[in-house]
């Protein structure tokens, strides 16, 4: 469905503005996993998932023609198609369309060591992702670009124990590697600030749980 927003204030003029956006997301995938007992004290778990996201977006932003007597110092009298000034400022003509497909294989693998009854050490690693997408609020070539998926891979070392039949201890250290973190920013454009994912960085996170 279309999402519409109206009335934007410019210096010396209140004009009727309109944002029109819609999108479509298709998701397909498969997953598999299993466990394997290697010895009496060691066991292995593993799994994988394939995901494919197809994202289609159609978006437009424009300002309607000025009413008789309205000042036009900022927006032309005939209106303005923000995303492409050469297009007519109407919902049928002022829009851009973007479609991209994002896919990823996520996985997990771990090994457990049962030291004794009620006491275990484990080591595992997992990988996951957040799908990329379209910048529906883009107003120029730079802010209309799609953004890539965000991927994280973590390693976790943990210890679990049942002590004195009444106390349960669980502790873990983990380290996460993030690639292309999706960061929403407010980039400046010739028509002012807008919201877009325009910069994606890498990150590292360490943590301890008890």
C-alpha positions as CSV (number, residue, x, y, z in Angstrom):
1,X,0.0,0.0,0.0
2,X,1.1,3.6,-0.6
3,X,2.3,5.6,2.3
4,X,1.5,9.3,1.9
5,X,2.8,12.3,3.9
6,X,1.8,15.9,3.3
7,X,2.7,19.4,4.3
8,X,6.4,20.4,4.4
9,X,7.4,23.9,5.5
10,X,10.1,25.8,3.6
11,X,11.3,29.3,4.5
12,X,8.6,31.8,3.5
13,X,6.3,29.1,2.1
14,X,4.1,26.2,3.3
15,X,3.8,23.8,0.3
16,X,2.0,20.5,0.0
17,X,4.5,17.8,-0.2
18,X,3.9,14.1,-0.9
19,X,5.9,11.0,-0.3
20,X,4.7,7.8,-2.0
21,X,6.3,4.5,-1.2
22,X,5.5,0.8,-1.5
23,X,7.5,-2.4,-1.6
24,X,7.5,-6.1,-1.9
25,X,9.6,-8.7,-0.2
26,X,9.9,-12.4,-1.3
27,X,11.8,-14.8,1.0
28,X,12.8,-18.4,0.2
29,X,15.1,-20.8,1.9
30,X,16.0,-24.1,3.4
31,X,17.7,-25.4,6.5
32,X,19.2,-28.5,7.9
33,X,20.9,-29.6,11.1
34,X,22.1,-32.6,13.0
35,X,24.1,-33.8,16.0
36,X,26.8,-36.5,16.3
37,X,28.1,-38.2,19.4
38,X,31.8,-38.7,18.8
39,X,32.7,-40.5,22.1
40,X,31.2,-40.9,25.5
41,X,32.3,-37.4,26.5
42,X,32.5,-35.5,23.2
43,X,29.6,-34.6,20.9
44,X,29.2,-32.4,17.8
45,X,26.3,-30.3,16.5
46,X,26.1,-28.5,13.2
47,X,23.5,-26.9,10.9
48,X,23.1,-24.6,8.0
49,X,20.4,-22.4,6.4
50,X,20.1,-20.8,3.0
51,X,18.1,-17.7,2.7
52,X,17.2,-15.6,-0.4
53,X,15.4,-12.2,-0.2
54,X,14.1,-10.4,-3.2
55,X,13.3,-6.8,-2.4
56,X,11.4,-4.5,-4.8
57,X,10.7,-0.9,-3.9
58,X,8.9,2.0,-5.6
59,X,9.2,5.4,-4.1
60,X,8.7,9.1,-5.0
61,X,8.8,12.5,-3.3
62,X,7.5,15.7,-4.8
63,X,6.0,19.1,-4.1
64,X,2.7,20.0,-5.7
65,X,2.4,23.1,-7.9
66,X,2.0,26.4,-6.0
67,X,-1.4,27.8,-5.4
68,X,-2.2,31.2,-7.0
69,X,-0.3,34.0,-5.1
70,X,2.0,31.6,-3.3
71,X,5.7,32.6,-3.2
72,X,7.9,30.3,-5.2
73,X,11.4,31.3,-4.0
74,X,12.2,27.7,-3.0
75,X,10.0,25.4,-5.0
76,X,9.1,26.3,-8.6
77,X,5.5,27.4,-9.3
78,X,4.9,24.2,-11.3
79,X,5.9,21.9,-8.4
80,X,9.0,19.8,-8.1
81,X,9.8,16.1,-8.5
82,X,12.5,15.8,-5.8
83,X,14.1,12.5,-7.0
84,X,14.3,13.7,-10.6
85,X,13.5,17.4,-11.4
86,X,13.0,16.5,-15.1
87,X,9.8,14.4,-14.2
88,X,6.4,15.8,-13.6
89,X,5.5,16.1,-9.9
90,X,2.7,13.5,-9.8
91,X,2.4,10.1,-8.2
92,X,2.3,8.4,-11.6
93,X,5.5,9.9,-13.0
94,X,7.7,11.0,-10.1
95,X,9.2,7.8,-8.7
96,X,12.2,5.4,-8.9
97,X,12.1,1.6,-8.8
98,X,14.8,-0.6,-7.3
99,X,14.9,-4.4,-7.1
100,X,17.8,-6.4,-5.7
101,X,18.2,-10.0,-4.5
102,X,20.2,-10.8,-1.4
103,X,21.2,-14.4,-0.4
104,X,23.3,-15.9,2.3
105,X,24.2,-19.3,3.9
106,X,24.1,-19.1,7.7
107,X,25.7,-21.9,9.7
108,X,26.4,-23.1,13.2
109,X,28.9,-25.6,14.6
110,X,29.8,-26.7,18.1
111,X,31.5,-29.3,20.2
112,X,30.6,-30.3,23.8
113,X,32.9,-31.9,26.3
114,X,31.1,-33.6,29.2
115,X,33.8,-33.4,31.8
116,X,31.8,-35.4,34.3
117,X,28.1,-35.7,35.3
118,X,26.7,-32.2,35.7
119,X,29.7,-30.4,34.2
120,X,30.3,-29.4,30.6
121,X,32.6,-27.2,28.5
122,X,31.5,-26.2,25.0
123,X,32.9,-24.3,22.1
124,X,30.7,-23.1,19.2
125,X,30.6,-20.7,16.3
126,X,27.7,-19.3,14.4
127,X,27.1,-17.1,11.4
128,X,24.0,-15.1,10.5
129,X,22.9,-12.1,8.5
130,X,20.4,-9.3,8.2
131,X,19.2,-8.8,4.6
132,X,20.1,-5.8,2.6
133,X,17.4,-3.5,1.2
134,X,16.3,-0.4,-0.6
135,X,16.5,3.2,0.7
136,X,12.9,4.2,0.2
137,X,13.5,7.7,1.5
138,X,16.3,8.5,-0.9
139,X,16.0,11.8,-2.8
140,X,19.1,11.7,-5.0
141,X,21.4,9.2,-6.7
142,X,23.6,8.8,-3.6
143,X,20.7,8.2,-1.1
144,X,18.7,6.0,-3.5
145,X,21.4,3.3,-3.7
146,X,20.5,-0.1,-2.1
147,X,22.5,-1.2,1.0
148,X,24.2,-4.6,1.5
149,X,23.4,-7.3,4.0
150,X,24.9,-7.2,7.5
151,X,26.8,-10.4,8.5
152,X,27.9,-11.5,11.9
153,X,30.1,-14.4,12.9
154,X,30.6,-15.2,16.6
155,X,32.7,-17.6,18.6
156,X,31.6,-18.6,22.1
157,X,33.4,-20.6,24.8
158,X,31.3,-21.6,27.8
159,X,31.1,-23.7,30.9
160,X,28.1,-25.2,32.6
161,X,27.9,-27.0,35.9
162,X,25.3,-28.3,38.4
163,X,26.9,-27.8,41.9
164,X,25.8,-29.3,45.1
165,X,22.5,-30.4,43.5
166,X,21.1,-26.9,44.2
167,X,23.3,-24.4,42.3
168,X,23.5,-24.1,38.5
169,X,26.5,-22.2,37.1
170,X,26.6,-21.0,33.5
171,X,29.3,-18.7,32.2
172,X,30.5,-17.9,28.6
173,X,32.8,-15.6,26.7
174,X,32.0,-14.6,23.2
175,X,33.5,-12.6,20.4
176,X,31.4,-11.3,17.5
177,X,32.7,-10.1,14.1
178,X,30.3,-7.8,12.3
179,X,30.7,-7.0,8.6
180,X,28.8,-4.1,6.9
181,X,26.8,-3.0,9.9
182,X,23.6,-1.3,8.7
183,X,23.7,2.3,10.1
184,X,20.8,4.7,9.5
185,X,22.1,8.2,9.0
186,X,20.8,11.7,8.1
187,X,22.8,12.7,5.1
188,X,22.5,16.2,3.8
189,X,21.3,16.7,0.2
190,X,20.6,19.8,-1.9
191,X,17.0,19.5,-0.6
192,X,17.9,19.0,3.0
193,X,18.5,16.0,5.2
194,X,16.9,12.6,4.6
195,X,17.1,9.2,6.2
196,X,19.2,6.5,4.5
197,X,21.6,3.6,5.1
198,X,24.5,5.2,3.4
199,X,27.6,4.0,5.3
200,X,28.3,0.5,6.4
201,X,31.2,-0.3,8.7
202,X,32.7,-3.4,10.4
203,X,32.7,-3.9,14.1
204,X,33.9,-6.2,16.9
205,X,32.0,-7.1,20.1
206,X,33.4,-8.9,23.1
207,X,31.2,-10.1,26.0
208,X,31.1,-12.2,29.1
209,X,28.1,-13.8,30.6
210,X,27.7,-15.3,34.1
